[in-house]
Amino acid sequence: MKMQTLIVLGAFLFLSSIVVGQNTGYDDYDGNMDGTIDRTEFDDQYNNTNANWDQNNDDNVDEREFYENTYRNVDRDRDNQISEDEWNEGYDNMYGDYIDSRTYDDYDTNRDGNLSSEEYQESFRDSDFYSSYDTNRDGNVNQDEFNTGVYSYMDRNRDGSLDQNEYDAYGSYYNTAGDM
């Protein structure tokens, strides 16, 4: 019985260490443990998780990669379609500052009740969502530009630091926990 308990305990500890190693939380970002995340602390952690956005590994996030990743992050149930609820949540938490209308039907052009990836990308054709990250206007978003854009968006009260509420509210849209 003791041997079985030790085996189960050992397996639990091993699996727990794997999960902890894969996820990054607020306290991991707040390196000096002062209750806020400054830009340097953010960059130290986020530079390690951002590779998921750069699908072709060229050290830049191009427009296609940007919209494919934002689409995937808004598609919370992972069914490769964005429902009206997912659209509204994304509007409130990710891209509402960049498009004129919140109305789902304005973007569901084939009126099937779901946004495809193509409809989603078309929604932003005339917006400055991507270009707001591409600050040097070279057609690519490098690591620093990406970090600046994400950090700026997450810092909703514009005080120059991220508190726990800002991190919790917006971090999942930008994979701050390292999950994809």
TAUR-V394859 format. One record per residue. N is the residue number from 1. RES is the residue in three letters. PSI is psi in degrees with one decimal (* if undefined). OMEGA is omega in whole degrees, 0 to 359 (none if undefined). NEAR is the number of other ideal C-beta (glycine too) atoms within 10 Angstrom. Layout:
n=N res=RES psi=PSI omega=OMEGA near=NEAR
n=N res=RES psi=PSI omega=OMEGA near=NEAR
//
This chain:
n=1 res=MET psi=-42.6 omega=179 near=5
n=2 res=LYS psi=-39.3 omega=181 near=6
n=3 res=MET psi=-42.3 omega=179 near=7
n=4 res=GLN psi=-41.2 omega=179 near=8
n=5 res=THR psi=-43.1 omega=179 near=9
n=6 res=LEU psi=-40.0 omega=179 near=10
n=7 res=ILE psi=-46.1 omega=179 near=10
n=8 res=VAL psi=-44.2 omega=179 near=10
n=9 res=LEU psi=-44.2 omega=179 near=10
n=10 res=GLY psi=-43.4 omega=178 near=10
n=11 res=ALA psi=-41.6 omega=179 near=10
n=12 res=PHE psi=-46.5 omega=180 near=10
n=13 res=LEU psi=-40.1 omega=178 near=10
n=14 res=PHE psi=-49.5 omega=181 near=9
n=15 res=LEU psi=-37.3 omega=178 near=10
n=16 res=SER psi=-39.8 omega=181 near=10
n=17 res=SER psi=-33.5 omega=177 near=10
n=18 res=ILE psi=-47.9 omega=181 near=10
n=19 res=VAL psi=-45.9 omega=180 near=8
n=20 res=VAL psi=-39.5 omega=180 near=11
n=21 res=GLY psi=-26.4 omega=182 near=9
n=22 res=GLN psi=-26.9 omega=185 near=10
n=23 res=ASN psi=143.6 omega=176 near=13
n=24 res=THR psi=132.5 omega=180 near=19
n=25 res=GLY psi=-178.8 omega=182 near=15
n=26 res=TYR psi=-46.1 omega=182 near=19
n=27 res=ASP psi=-29.1 omega=176 near=10
n=28 res=ASP psi=-34.0 omega=178 near=16
n=29 res=TYR psi=-38.7 omega=182 near=21
n=30 res=ASP psi=73.5 omega=187 near=21
n=31 res=GLY psi=-37.4 omega=181 near=14
n=32 res=ASN psi=3.8 omega=175 near=10
n=33 res=MET psi=39.8 omega=179 near=7
n=34 res=ASP psi=3.8 omega=177 near=10
n=35 res=GLY psi=1.0 omega=175 near=10
n=36 res=THR psi=159.3 omega=178 near=18
n=37 res=ILE psi=116.1 omega=175 near=29
n=38 res=ASP psi=174.5 omega=185 near=17
n=39 res=ARG psi=-39.3 omega=180 near=16
n=40 res=THR psi=-44.9 omega=178 near=9
n=41 res=GLU psi=-42.4 omega=179 near=18
n=42 res=PHE psi=-50.5 omega=181 near=23
n=43 res=ASP psi=-38.2 omega=180 near=17
n=44 res=ASP psi=-38.4 omega=180 near=14
n=45 res=GLN psi=-43.5 omega=188 near=18
n=46 res=TYR psi=-28.7 omega=177 near=23
n=47 res=ASN psi=-25.7 omega=181 near=13
n=48 res=ASN psi=-17.8 omega=182 near=10
n=49 res=THR psi=-13.7 omega=186 near=17
n=50 res=ASN psi=-16.1 omega=182 near=19
n=51 res=ALA psi=-25.1 omega=178 near=11
n=52 res=ASN psi=-28.0 omega=181 near=13
n=53 res=TRP psi=-29.0 omega=182 near=23
n=54 res=ASP psi=81.7 omega=188 near=20
n=55 res=GLN psi=-30.3 omega=181 near=13
n=56 res=ASN psi=7.3 omega=174 near=10
n=57 res=ASN psi=40.6 omega=177 near=7
n=58 res=ASP psi=13.5 omega=179 near=11
n=59 res=ASP psi=18.3 omega=176 near=10
n=60 res=ASN psi=154.1 omega=173 near=18
n=61 res=VAL psi=111.5 omega=179 near=26
n=62 res=ASP psi=175.6 omega=186 near=18
n=63 res=GLU psi=-41.8 omega=179 near=17
n=64 res=ARG psi=-48.2 omega=180 near=12
n=65 res=GLU psi=-41.4 omega=180 near=19
n=66 res=PHE psi=-51.2 omega=182 near=22
n=67 res=TYR psi=-33.2 omega=176 near=19
n=68 res=GLU psi=-40.8 omega=180 near=17
n=69 res=ASN psi=-41.2 omega=178 near=19
n=70 res=THR psi=-37.5 omega=176 near=21
n=71 res=TYR psi=-49.5 omega=181 near=22
n=72 res=ARG psi=-38.2 omega=181 near=17
n=73 res=ASN psi=-29.2 omega=177 near=19
n=74 res=VAL psi=-31.0 omega=179 near=21
n=75 res=ASP psi=77.0 omega=188 near=20
n=76 res=ARG psi=-32.8 omega=181 near=15
n=77 res=ASP psi=3.6 omega=175 near=10
n=78 res=ARG psi=39.0 omega=178 near=7
n=79 res=ASP psi=11.5 omega=179 near=10
n=80 res=ASN psi=28.1 omega=174 near=11
n=81 res=GLN psi=146.9 omega=177 near=17
n=82 res=ILE psi=117.5 omega=178 near=27
n=83 res=SER psi=172.2 omega=179 near=18
n=84 res=GLU psi=-39.3 omega=178 near=15
n=85 res=ASP psi=-43.4 omega=178 near=11
n=86 res=GLU psi=-40.8 omega=178 near=20
n=87 res=TRP psi=-48.8 omega=181 near=22
n=88 res=ASN psi=-39.2 omega=178 near=16
n=89 res=GLU psi=-42.7 omega=177 near=15
n=90 res=GLY psi=-39.2 omega=178 near=21
n=91 res=TYR psi=-43.7 omega=181 near=18
n=92 res=ASP psi=-28.9 omega=190 near=11
n=93 res=ASN psi=-5.9 omega=184 near=19
n=94 res=MET psi=-52.8 omega=192 near=18
n=95 res=TYR psi=7.1 omega=182 near=20
n=96 res=GLY psi=-25.9 omega=179 near=11
n=97 res=ASP psi=-10.6 omega=191 near=11
n=98 res=TYR psi=-10.6 omega=180 near=16
n=99 res=ILE psi=155.6 omega=188 near=16
n=100 res=ASP psi=-35.8 omega=187 near=8
n=101 res=SER psi=139.9 omega=174 near=10
n=102 res=ARG psi=-17.3 omega=189 near=12
n=103 res=THR psi=114.6 omega=183 near=12
n=104 res=TYR psi=-43.1 omega=183 near=18
n=105 res=ASP psi=-22.5 omega=177 near=10
n=106 res=ASP psi=-22.6 omega=185 near=11
n=107 res=TYR psi=-23.2 omega=178 near=18
n=108 res=ASP psi=75.6 omega=190 near=20
n=109 res=THR psi=-28.9 omega=179 near=13
n=110 res=ASN psi=3.0 omega=174 near=10
n=111 res=ARG psi=37.9 omega=179 near=6
n=112 res=ASP psi=2.5 omega=178 near=10
n=113 res=GLY psi=3.2 omega=178 near=11
n=114 res=ASN psi=146.6 omega=176 near=17
n=115 res=LEU psi=125.4 omega=174 near=26
n=116 res=SER psi=170.9 omega=177 near=16
n=117 res=SER psi=-39.3 omega=180 near=15
n=118 res=GLU psi=-44.2 omega=178 near=11
n=119 res=GLU psi=-40.5 omega=179 near=17
n=120 res=TYR psi=-50.3 omega=181 near=22
n=121 res=GLN psi=-37.1 omega=177 near=18
n=122 res=GLU psi=-31.4 omega=179 near=14
n=123 res=SER psi=-28.1 omega=185 near=23
n=124 res=PHE psi=5.9 omega=184 near=19
n=125 res=ARG psi=-44.3 omega=183 near=7
n=126 res=ASP psi=15.1 omega=182 near=8
n=127 res=SER psi=172.6 omega=174 near=14
n=128 res=ASP psi=26.5 omega=180 near=12
n=129 res=PHE psi=-57.2 omega=180 near=19
n=130 res=TYR psi=-45.3 omega=184 near=21
n=131 res=SER psi=-22.1 omega=176 near=14
n=132 res=SER psi=-22.8 omega=176 near=17
n=133 res=TYR psi=-35.0 omega=182 near=21
n=134 res=ASP psi=71.8 omega=189 near=21
n=135 res=THR psi=-25.6 omega=178 near=13
n=136 res=ASN psi=1.7 omega=174 near=10
n=137 res=ARG psi=39.0 omega=179 near=7
n=138 res=ASP psi=5.2 omega=179 near=10
n=139 res=GLY psi=2.5 omega=178 near=11
n=140 res=ASN psi=148.0 omega=177 near=19
n=141 res=VAL psi=112.7 omega=179 near=26
n=142 res=ASN psi=176.4 omega=185 near=18
n=143 res=GLN psi=-45.6 omega=182 near=17
n=144 res=ASP psi=-42.9 omega=178 near=12
n=145 res=GLU psi=-41.9 omega=181 near=18
n=146 res=PHE psi=-48.3 omega=179 near=22
n=147 res=ASN psi=-42.4 omega=179 near=19
n=148 res=THR psi=-45.7 omega=180 near=18
n=149 res=GLY psi=-45.8 omega=181 near=20
n=150 res=VAL psi=-47.0 omega=182 near=21
n=151 res=TYR psi=-44.3 omega=180 near=20
n=152 res=SER psi=-41.8 omega=180 near=14
n=153 res=TYR psi=-41.9 omega=181 near=19
n=154 res=MET psi=-29.0 omega=180 near=20
n=155 res=ASP psi=70.2 omega=187 near=19
n=156 res=ARG psi=-29.2 omega=180 near=14
n=157 res=ASN psi=1.2 omega=174 near=10
n=158 res=ARG psi=38.7 omega=179 near=6
n=159 res=ASP psi=3.6 omega=177 near=10
n=160 res=GLY psi=7.5 omega=176 near=11
n=161 res=SER psi=159.3 omega=178 near=17
n=162 res=LEU psi=127.2 omega=173 near=27
n=163 res=ASP psi=175.7 omega=183 near=18
n=164 res=GLN psi=-41.2 omega=181 near=13
n=165 res=ASN psi=-42.7 omega=179 near=11
n=166 res=GLU psi=-43.3 omega=178 near=20
n=167 res=TYR psi=-47.7 omega=181 near=21
n=168 res=ASP psi=-38.5 omega=184 near=13
n=169 res=ALA psi=-37.9 omega=189 near=15
n=170 res=TYR psi=-15.6 omega=185 near=18
n=171 res=GLY psi=-34.5 omega=182 near=21
n=172 res=SER psi=-25.6 omega=179 near=15
n=173 res=TYR psi=-20.8 omega=181 near=20
n=174 res=TYR psi=18.7 omega=173 near=23
n=175 res=ASN psi=43.5 omega=179 near=19
n=176 res=THR psi=-19.9 omega=178 near=26
n=177 res=ALA psi=1.7 omega=179 near=17
n=178 res=GLY psi=5.3 omega=180 near=17
n=179 res=ASP psi=149.7 omega=175 near=12
n=180 res=MET psi=* omega=none near=10
//
